[in-house]
Amino acid sequence: MTTNPFDVSTSPTTEPESLLVGSFTQWRRLLDYDGASYTLEYRLIAADDESEKTISGTWDGSNNWWVFSVAAADMDLWTTGRHRWDLILTRLSDSETAVVSTGSLILHATAGDRRTHAEIMVAKIESLLEGRAASDIETYSIKSRSLTKMSVKELREWREYYVAEVERTGGSATKGNRPPSNTLRVRFT
């Protein structure tokens, strides 16, 4: 059954792993911060040019849900690529801020290829290895110029590295599940 992406009660309860420019996105977090005393916002920082965008939360006082949404029109000028995010809690009485949690997401310009860098590299290396069966010459020399290809051993090592990276991060096909990581997150209350 498909859920309504505009219905707050069925929206995801974790941050998105990626956003698509021109597409409405909404999620919610169950956090014990009273909206009369605090504000919450995500600060997104683009990895490429360090540009910043914010996504403000709205507090639902009946059950402590904080709802975050981004309208499609608001994303037109956002920088695509990887972004770091911080969830910033601001105390209204004195404007003091604290970082509640951090993470990252990818902003896609189109709905096309959404593979991670590691997945793209695995595919490229595997195509190179397949091509080696037909043409296994590693060094070419014509007059004073020469070209040396990576050896099969080197390509296999790089493939193993990127396959491990895909397994570590979960790649792009995580189906909404957070990938296992070596980081243990702890919250003290």
C-alpha positions in Angstrom: 0.0 0.0 0.0 1.3 3.4 -1.0 1.2 6.1 1.7 0.2 9.7 1.0 3.5 11.8 1.0 1.6 14.9 2.1 0.0 13.3 5.1 2.0 14.1 8.3 0.8 11.0 10.1 2.3 8.6 7.6 5.5 10.6 6.8 8.9 9.0 7.5 10.2 9.4 11.0 13.9 9.8 10.0 15.8 12.2 7.8 15.8 11.4 4.1 18.9 9.9 2.6 18.4 12.0 -0.6 16.2 14.8 -1.9 15.1 15.4 -5.5 15.1 19.0 -6.7 11.5 20.0 -7.7 9.9 17.3 -5.5 8.0 17.9 -2.2 9.6 16.2 0.8 8.4 15.8 4.4 9.5 13.9 7.5 9.0 14.1 11.2 11.0 13.5 14.4 9.7 12.6 17.8 11.8 14.9 20.1 11.0 16.0 23.6 11.5 19.8 23.1 8.5 22.1 23.8 7.8 24.3 20.8 6.9 27.2 23.1 10.5 27.2 24.4 12.6 26.0 21.5 12.8 26.0 17.7 14.4 23.3 15.5 15.9 23.6 12.1 18.1 21.6 9.8 21.1 23.4 8.4 22.3 21.9 5.2 25.8 22.7 4.0 26.8 21.7 0.4 30.1 19.8 0.3 31.2 21.5 -3.0 30.7 25.2 -2.3 29.8 25.3 1.4 26.5 27.1 0.6 23.9 26.8 3.4 20.2 26.2 3.4 17.8 25.7 6.3 14.7 23.7 6.8 12.6 24.9 9.8 10.5 22.5 11.9 6.9 22.9 13.1 6.0 21.6 16.5 2.9 19.5 17.0 2.3 20.1 20.7 -0.2 17.2 21.0 2.4 14.5 20.7 5.8 16.1 20.5 6.4 15.5 16.8 8.5 18.0 14.9 7.5 18.1 11.2 10.0 19.2 8.5 8.9 19.8 5.0 10.4 21.3 1.8 8.2 22.6 -0.9 9.3 21.8 -4.5 9.6 25.5 -5.4 11.9 26.2 -2.5 14.6 23.8 -3.8 15.1 25.5 -7.3 18.4 27.2 -6.4 19.8 24.6 -4.1 23.3 23.1 -4.9 23.1 19.5 -6.0 25.4 16.8 -4.6 26.4 15.7 -1.1 25.3 17.9 1.8 26.1 17.7 5.5 23.3 18.5 7.9 23.1 19.6 11.5 19.8 19.6 13.5 20.0 22.8 15.4 18.0 23.4 18.6 17.6 27.0 19.6 16.4 28.1 23.1 14.0 31.0 22.6 14.7 32.6 26.0 18.3 33.5 25.1 18.8 32.4 21.5 21.4 29.8 22.6 21.9 27.0 20.1 23.0 23.4 20.3 23.5 20.7 17.7 21.1 17.8 18.4 22.2 15.4 15.6 24.2 15.4 12.4 24.3 13.4 9.1 24.4 13.8 5.4 22.2 13.5 2.4 22.5 13.8 -1.4 20.5 16.3 -3.4 19.8 15.0 -6.9 19.0 17.3 -9.9 17.1 14.7 -11.8 15.4 11.4 -11.2 18.0 9.7 -13.4 21.1 7.8 -12.2 21.2 8.0 -8.4 24.0 5.5 -7.7 26.6 6.4 -5.2 30.2 7.1 -6.3 31.3 3.7 -5.0 28.5 2.0 -7.1 29.5 3.9 -10.2 33.2 2.9 -9.7 32.3 -0.8 -9.2 30.4 -0.8 -12.5 33.2 1.0 -14.4 35.9 -1.3 -13.0 33.8 -4.4 -13.8 33.3 -3.2 -17.4 37.1 -2.7 -17.7 37.7 -6.2 -16.4 35.2 -7.6 -18.9 37.0 -5.7 -21.7 40.3 -7.2 -20.7 39.2 -10.6 -21.9 39.1 -9.3 -25.5 42.1 -7.0 -25.2 44.6 -7.9 -22.4 47.6 -5.7 -23.5 48.6 -3.5 -20.6 51.2 -1.3 -22.3 51.1 0.5 -25.7 54.0 2.4 -27.3 53.7 4.3 -30.5 56.8 6.4 -31.4 57.7 8.4 -28.3 54.4 8.1 -26.6 53.3 5.2 -24.3 50.1 4.3 -22.5 50.0 1.9 -19.5 46.7 0.5 -18.3 46.1 -0.7 -14.7 46.9 -4.4 -14.3 44.1 -6.9 -13.7 45.4 -7.3 -10.1 45.1 -3.5 -9.5 41.6 -3.4 -10.9 40.5 -6.3 -8.7 41.9 -4.5 -5.6 40.1 -1.3 -6.5 36.9 -3.3 -7.2 37.2 -5.0 -3.8 37.7 -1.6 -2.1 34.6 -0.1 -3.8 32.4 -3.2 -3.2 33.3 -2.9 0.5 32.4 0.8 0.4 29.0 0.0 -1.0 28.5 -2.7 1.6 29.6 -0.3 4.4 27.3 2.6 3.3 24.4 0.6 2.0 24.7 2.2 -1.5 21.8 3.9 -3.1 19.3 1.0 -2.8 18.8 1.0 1.0 15.0 1.0 0.6 14.7 3.6 3.4 16.7 1.5 5.9 19.8 3.1 7.5 22.9 1.2 6.6 24.9 -0.4 9.3 27.9 1.6 10.3 30.9 1.5 12.6 29.5 4.5 14.5 27.5 3.9 17.6 25.1 6.8 18.3 24.2 7.4 21.9 21.8 10.0 23.3 21.9 11.0 27.0 18.6 12.3 28.5 
